[in-house]
Amino acid sequence: MPKGKRKGNYMPMSVAGILTFSTEEAGGIKVPKWFPVFLSALTGVTILLLHLL
């Protein structure tokens, strides 16, 4: 690709932050993707059962 064509291909500033955030490795606890869904369903069922008692 010629150098003259590359100069006009800058990313918008709004996209640059998202791309930087997605490539950074954040510390903390790693949870599987299904865990928040399971925890929400379990909480809902628990609340319904406690309401019936």
Secondary structure, 3 states (H helix, E strand, C coil): CCHHHHCCCCCCHHHHHHHHHHHCCCCCCCCCCCHHHHHHHHHHHHHHHHHHC
